[in-house]
Structures are given as structure tokens and as C-alpha cells.
Amino acid sequence: MSAQNLQERNKRVEADKAWETSRTRRALIALFTYLVVGFYLNLLNVNYAWLHALVPPMAYVLSTLSLPLVKKIWIEKIYNEKD
């Protein structure tokens, strides 16, 4: 593998990682989840379907906000103790 190919691969990997951790990605996932659940609950004639549809995306957003803290604790307490 040439140096240029390696640099191009590294740029793609960095871009993928930036996307995976971006707020844009989280917001889009939350929005699409809200819409899908909202339409589904509406189809089932659930009262206040759009209000109830807020629960899954809010849970997703809260989990993504708390995971970095959980990851840090896990690395410090469990992963590093294996060494």
C-alpha cells in the first residue's frame, strides 16, 4: 500500500469517525425515529400519538449523552484493571 493510499484511507476513517460522533447524526436518528414511531402510533389510532412518539428519540438522545461518561468509568474501572 502506497503512502498516498494510506493517507486517503486515513482521511476516510477520520471522516467516518467524525460522522459517527456528530450531533447531526444523532439529531437525524432522533428525528427519523420520532417520525416513524409517530406515524406508526397514529396508524394504530393511539391517543396523543405524536406526544408518545417523543419517548424513543428522547431515550436515544439521553443514552448518547450519558454513554461517554459510562465509557470513561468503564475504561478506568474495568478495562485498565485487566492490565
MDTraj code that builds the backbone (N, CA, C; nanometers):
import mdtraj as md
import numpy as np

residues = "MET SER ALA GLN ASN LEU GLN GLU ARG ASN LYS ARG VAL GLU ALA ASP LYS ALA TRP GLU THR SER ARG THR ARG ARG ALA LEU ILE ALA LEU PHE THR TYR LEU VAL VAL GLY PHE TYR LEU ASN LEU LEU ASN VAL ASN TYR ALA TRP LEU HIS ALA LEU VAL PRO PRO MET ALA TYR VAL LEU SER THR LEU SER LEU PRO LEU VAL LYS LYS ILE TRP ILE GLU LYS ILE TYR ASN GLU LYS ASP".split()
xyz = np.array([
    [0.0848, -0.1176, 0.0000],
    [0.0000, 0.0000, 0.0000],
    [0.0895, 0.1242, 0.0000],
    [0.0613, 0.2131, -0.0930],
    [0.1434, 0.3324, -0.1038],
    [0.1078, 0.4337, 0.0040],
    [0.1963, 0.5312, 0.0214],
    [0.1732, 0.6355, 0.1221],
    [0.0476, 0.7160, 0.0891],
    [0.0242, 0.7417, -0.0379],
    [-0.0954, 0.8179, -0.0785],
    [-0.2217, 0.7385, -0.0471],
    [-0.2209, 0.6093, -0.0768],
    [-0.3371, 0.5252, -0.0468],
    [-0.3640, 0.5218, 0.1032],
    [-0.2580, 0.5146, 0.1804],
    [-0.2717, 0.5124, 0.3259],
    [-0.3310, 0.6435, 0.3783],
    [-0.2848, 0.7548, 0.3234],
    [-0.3390, 0.8850, 0.3641],
    [-0.4868, 0.8984, 0.3278],
    [-0.5227, 0.8511, 0.2088],
    [-0.6633, 0.8556, 0.1669],
    [-0.7495, 0.7680, 0.2577],
    [-0.6994, 0.6509, 0.2917],
    [-0.7715, 0.5611, 0.3816],
    [-0.7891, 0.6265, 0.5182],
    [-0.6829, 0.6894, 0.5701],
    [-0.6908, 0.7564, 0.6998],
    [-0.7935, 0.8696, 0.6988],
    [-0.8005, 0.9433, 0.5883],
    [-0.8998, 1.0512, 0.5767],
    [-1.0414, 0.9945, 0.5798],
    [-1.0621, 0.8822, 0.5093],
    [-1.1951, 0.8192, 0.5097],
    [-1.2310, 0.7706, 0.6498],
    [-1.1370, 0.7105, 0.7180],
    [-1.1614, 0.6610, 0.8535],
    [-1.1919, 0.7769, 0.9477],
    [-1.1164, 0.8852, 0.9367],
    [-1.1407, 1.0036, 1.0201],
    [-1.2779, 1.0636, 0.9915],
    [-1.3167, 1.0684, 0.8643],
    [-1.4479, 1.1226, 0.8278],
    [-1.5596, 1.0331, 0.8825],
    [-1.5416, 0.9015, 0.8732],
    [-1.6412, 0.8087, 0.9274],
    [-1.6558, 0.8250, 1.0781],
    [-1.5443, 0.8387, 1.1466],
    [-1.5488, 0.8566, 1.2923],
    [-1.6157, 0.9892, 1.3286],
    [-1.5842, 1.0943, 1.2542],
    [-1.6465, 1.2246, 1.2800],
    [-1.7973, 1.2161, 1.2603],
    [-1.8407, 1.1446, 1.1567],
    [-1.9841, 1.1278, 1.1333],
    [-2.0486, 1.0496, 1.2468],
    [-1.9857, 0.9403, 1.2887],
    [-2.0420, 0.8553, 1.3939],
    [-2.0612, 0.9312, 1.5247],
    [-1.9784, 1.0291, 1.5516],
    [-1.9874, 1.1024, 1.6784],
    [-2.0517, 1.2406, 1.6625],
    [-2.1028, 1.2711, 1.5438],
    [-2.1546, 1.4057, 1.5188],
    [-2.2940, 1.4262, 1.5786],
    [-2.3210, 1.5497, 1.6132],
    [-2.4544, 1.5873, 1.6618],
    [-2.5561, 1.5782, 1.5492],
    [-2.5120, 1.6041, 1.4280],
    [-2.6019, 1.5958, 1.3131],
    [-2.6583, 1.4549, 1.2997],
    [-2.5721, 1.3553, 1.3110],
    [-2.6151, 1.2157, 1.3016],
    [-2.7142, 1.1831, 1.4122],
    [-2.6824, 1.2239, 1.5360],
    [-2.7726, 1.1973, 1.6479],
    [-2.9081, 1.2634, 1.6268],
    [-2.9058, 1.3874, 1.5799],
    [-3.0316, 1.4600, 1.5569],
    [-3.1141, 1.3937, 1.4474],
    [-3.0503, 1.3510, 1.3410],
    [-3.1229, 1.2856, 1.2319],
    [-3.1832, 1.1529, 1.2767],
    [-3.1076, 1.0751, 1.3521],
    [-3.1602, 0.9482, 1.4029],
    [-3.2801, 0.9733, 1.4937],
    [-3.2683, 1.0720, 1.5815],
    [-3.3793, 1.1054, 1.6712],
    [-3.5009, 1.1519, 1.5913],
    [-3.4796, 1.2368, 1.4914],
    [-3.5901, 1.2874, 1.4096],
    [-3.6588, 1.1741, 1.3339],
    [-3.5807, 1.0897, 1.2676],
    [-3.6400, 0.9800, 1.1909],
    [-3.7118, 0.8814, 1.2832],
    [-3.6558, 0.8564, 1.4008],
    [-3.7215, 0.7692, 1.4978],
    [-3.8553, 0.8286, 1.5389],
    [-3.8564, 0.9585, 1.5684],
    [-3.9802, 1.0260, 1.6073],
    [-4.0852, 1.0141, 1.4972],
    [-4.0456, 1.0383, 1.3736],
    [-4.1405, 1.0328, 1.2631],
    [-4.1953, 0.8923, 1.2412],
    [-4.1086, 0.7938, 1.2426],
    [-4.1531, 0.6558, 1.2210],
    [-4.2472, 0.6122, 1.3335],
    [-4.2077, 0.6346, 1.4573],
    [-4.2919, 0.5953, 1.5703],
    [-4.4219, 0.6755, 1.5698],
    [-4.4133, 0.8041, 1.5390],
    [-4.5332, 0.8875, 1.5340],
    [-4.6333, 0.8382, 1.4305],
    [-4.5856, 0.8094, 1.3114],
    [-4.6760, 0.7586, 1.2081],
    [-4.7342, 0.6224, 1.2470],
    [-4.6513, 0.5376, 1.3049],
    [-4.6987, 0.4053, 1.3459],
    [-4.8058, 0.4168, 1.4543],
    [-4.7806, 0.4983, 1.5570],
    [-4.8797, 0.5156, 1.6631],
    [-5.0062, 0.5820, 1.6090],
    [-4.9912, 0.6739, 1.5177],
    [-5.1058, 0.7380, 1.4538],
    [-5.1876, 0.6364, 1.3753],
    [-5.1177, 0.5462, 1.3053],
    [-5.1838, 0.4399, 1.2298],
    [-5.2652, 0.3497, 1.3223],
    [-5.2143, 0.3295, 1.4442],
    [-5.2848, 0.2468, 1.5427],
    [-5.3933, 0.3236, 1.6179],
    [-5.4108, 0.4508, 1.5819],
    [-5.5101, 0.5370, 1.6469],
    [-5.4860, 0.5539, 1.7968],
    [-5.3616, 0.5642, 1.8356],
    [-5.3256, 0.5883, 1.9749],
    [-5.3527, 0.7354, 2.0055],
    [-5.4160, 0.7605, 2.1202],
    [-5.4383, 0.8991, 2.1630],
    [-5.3046, 0.9667, 2.1884],
    [-5.2937, 1.0900, 2.1453],
    [-5.1711, 1.1684, 2.1632],
    [-5.0482, 1.0961, 2.1054],
    [-5.0667, 1.0402, 1.9880],
    [-4.9608, 0.9601, 1.9252],
    [-4.8300, 1.0375, 1.9126],
    [-4.8375, 1.1623, 1.8704],
    [-4.7150, 1.2392, 1.8475],
    [-4.6463, 1.2743, 1.9782],
    [-4.7224, 1.2878, 2.0841],
    [-4.6620, 1.3105, 2.2153],
    [-4.5919, 1.1831, 2.2642],
    [-4.6596, 1.0700, 2.2493],
    [-4.5999, 0.9422, 2.2895],
    [-4.4782, 0.9071, 2.2035],
    [-4.4783, 0.9540, 2.0809],
    [-4.3664, 0.9249, 1.9906],
    [-4.2381, 0.9942, 2.0341],
    [-4.2464, 1.0882, 2.1256],
    [-4.1261, 1.1558, 2.1754],
    [-4.0402, 1.0659, 2.2646],
    [-4.0996, 0.9643, 2.3238],
    [-4.0274, 0.8823, 2.4217],
    [-3.9050, 0.8121, 2.3614],
    [-3.9167, 0.7349, 2.2524],
    [-3.7966, 0.6669, 2.1996],
    [-3.6835, 0.7596, 2.1581],
    [-3.7106, 0.8683, 2.0839],
    [-3.5976, 0.9540, 2.0472],
    [-3.5340, 1.0240, 2.1673],
    [-3.6159, 1.0595, 2.2663],
    [-3.5591, 1.1216, 2.3863],
    [-3.4707, 1.0221, 2.4616],
    [-3.5141, 0.8979, 2.4689],
    [-3.4321, 0.7949, 2.5330],
    [-3.3006, 0.7765, 2.4573],
    [-3.3079, 0.7785, 2.3249],
    [-3.1868, 0.7660, 2.2438],
    [-3.0914, 0.8812, 2.2705],
    [-3.1432, 1.0024, 2.2682],
    [-3.0582, 1.1199, 2.2902],
    [-2.9965, 1.1155, 2.4300],
    [-3.0751, 1.0832, 2.5307],
    [-3.0210, 1.0740, 2.6667],
    [-2.9134, 0.9661, 2.6772],
    [-2.9345, 0.8544, 2.6100],
    [-2.8342, 0.7477, 2.6161],
    [-2.7043, 0.7905, 2.5486],
    [-2.7140, 0.8654, 2.4384],
    [-2.5911, 0.9087, 2.3711],
    [-2.5182, 1.0150, 2.4516],
    [-2.5929, 1.0910, 2.5318],
    [-2.5281, 1.1917, 2.6159],
    [-2.4594, 1.1281, 2.7361],
    [-2.5156, 1.0204, 2.7879],
    [-2.4590, 0.9581, 2.9074],
    [-2.3514, 0.8550, 2.8753],
    [-2.3491, 0.8016, 2.7548],
    [-2.2532, 0.6968, 2.7213],
    [-2.1071, 0.7385, 2.7316],
    [-2.0676, 0.8592, 2.6926],
    [-1.9268, 0.8951, 2.7093],
    [-1.8812, 0.8882, 2.8558],
    [-1.9677, 0.9276, 2.9481],
    [-1.9344, 0.9190, 3.0898],
    [-1.9231, 0.7736, 3.1334],
    [-2.0178, 0.6913, 3.0920],
    [-2.0149, 0.5490, 3.1253],
    [-1.8909, 0.4839, 3.0661],
    [-1.8568, 0.5202, 2.9423],
    [-1.7375, 0.4651, 2.8773],
    [-1.6110, 0.5007, 2.9549],
    [-1.6020, 0.6255, 2.9980],
    [-1.4840, 0.6696, 3.0730],
    [-1.4700, 0.5903, 3.2025],
    [-1.5801, 0.5755, 3.2748],
    [-1.5781, 0.4997, 3.4005],
    [-1.5415, 0.3545, 3.3734],
    [-1.5992, 0.2950, 3.2697],
    [-1.5715, 0.1564, 3.2362],
    [-1.4238, 0.1361, 3.2046],
    [-1.3656, 0.2276, 3.1271],
    [-1.2234, 0.2171, 3.0921],
    [-1.1377, 0.2267, 3.2179],
    [-1.1695, 0.3230, 3.3053],
    [-1.0902, 0.3418, 3.4270],
    [-1.1035, 0.2252, 3.5242],
    [-1.2252, 0.1773, 3.5452],
    [-1.2505, 0.0779, 3.6499],
    [-1.2347, -0.0660, 3.6048],
    [-1.2735, -0.0973, 3.4828],
    [-1.2759, -0.2369, 3.4401],
    [-1.1662, -0.2683, 3.3399],
    [-1.1580, -0.1925, 3.2336],
    [-1.0636, -0.2227, 3.1263],
    [-0.9192, -0.2120, 3.1736],
    [-0.8863, -0.1038, 3.2456],
    [-0.7486, -0.0832, 3.2899],
    [-0.7071, -0.1804, 3.3990],
    [-0.8021, -0.2405, 3.4694],
    [-0.7678, -0.3377, 3.5731],
    [-0.7220, -0.4708, 3.5139],
    [-0.7526, -0.4953, 3.3868],
    [-0.7103, -0.6190, 3.3214],
    [-0.5607, -0.6223, 3.2963],
    [-0.4974, -0.5052, 3.2904],
    [-0.3535, -0.4972, 3.2601],
    [-0.2676, -0.5406, 3.3760],
])
top = md.Topology()
chain = top.add_chain()
for i, resn in enumerate(residues, 1):
    res = top.add_residue(resn, chain, resSeq=i)
    for name in ("N", "CA", "C"):
        top.add_atom(name, md.element.get_by_symbol(name[0]), res)
traj = md.Trajectory(xyz[None], top)
